[in-house]
Amino acid sequence: MAPPALTIDGLGAAWGPVQVLWDITFSVEDGAATLVLGANGAGKSTLLATLVGLHETRGGSVSLFGESVDRVPAHRRARLGVAFMSEQGIFPSLSIRENLVLGGLRLRQRERAARIDEVLAMFPELADRLGEPAGSLSGGQRKMVGIAKCLMAAPRLLIMDEPSAGLAPRIVNEVIDRLRDLHAQGITLLVAEQNVSFLELATDVIVLEGGRVRFSGPRDAFEHDNQLREAFFGLEGLQEL
Ligand SMILES: Nc1ncnc2c1ncn2[C@@H]1O[C@H](COP(=O)(O)OP(=O)(O)OP(=O)(O)O)[C@@H](O)[C@H]1O
């Protein structure tokens, strides 16, 4: 059996003297779509940044595809097949093409041109606008550029921080559909969100509360845990299903 795409064991993290994550332990199986839910300040962004090597850990360990990466810098973690889309996700002053090129910097020029064509086949709406600044697009289109930029590196594990941020509900559904397609193509997903609409594409759910794992398990178990649902859906800022 393939090793998990991601294993986190007893992970902690801090901002300066303030600890914000404690004893985070969970795995993302190869082929899973794992949703990290949590209210504002629960620690979602810090967790993702720590996993991809952009924020220092305070104890614990992280493995990617069965390989310990505790001493591996972010750019080498990317080489293992991990792509990270932050909330911003793109460089707005650069053109769509330039954003895609940045996503595929490790590729040779010819491979990169071929990969741009492959990625554009998945995002045909971007093909006619390649020369335009990414910042001139709508919020939803910018997210698509962010996802397309990640796909340039042909990742096995796509980690996304709040892809719904700033998007209207209809556009959120488009993003969810696109992520569902990518998942069906075999890409493992780890998505941090406050928007519970993303549950529909999740196989597994992690709930973070105050920097700790409140729940970790299959989506069904999350949906059948009434106490957790009540506590969670009652939190201010969460959208109803
Ligand atoms: N740059 C920073 N400097 C200091 N503390 C920070 C910084 N970024 C986050 N924190 C703190 O870390 C904790 C977790 O924040 P984090 O952004 O990881 O949560 P989050 O769940 O992603 O929240 P949101 O959904 O609002 O983005 C919070 O207490 C926050 O104040």
The ligand as an ORCA input file, in Angstrom:
! r2SCAN-3c Opt
* xyz 0 1
  N       1.888     36.984     11.433
  C       1.462     36.651     12.663
  N       2.021     37.183     13.765
  C       1.603     36.847     15.005
  N       0.608     35.974     15.252
  C      -0.005     35.427     14.208
  C       0.377     35.722     12.856
  N      -0.407     35.012     12.014
  C      -1.253     34.326     12.805
  N      -1.006     34.560     14.109
  C      -1.752     33.994     15.255
  O      -1.777     32.584     15.139
  C      -3.069     32.093     15.519
  C      -3.601     31.228     14.393
  O      -3.786     32.070     13.237
  P      -4.049     31.450     11.802
  O      -3.977     32.574     10.814
  O      -3.155     30.282     11.604
  O      -5.560     30.948     11.974
  P      -6.607     30.606     10.845
  O      -7.398     29.452     11.376
  O      -5.944     30.423      9.542
  O      -7.510     31.898     10.823
  P      -8.229     32.606      9.556
  O      -9.322     31.678      9.139
  O      -8.739     33.886     10.169
  O      -7.197     32.824      8.504
  C      -3.935     33.288     15.843
  O      -3.976     33.457     17.235
  C      -3.203     34.439     15.194
  O      -3.379     35.619     15.932
*
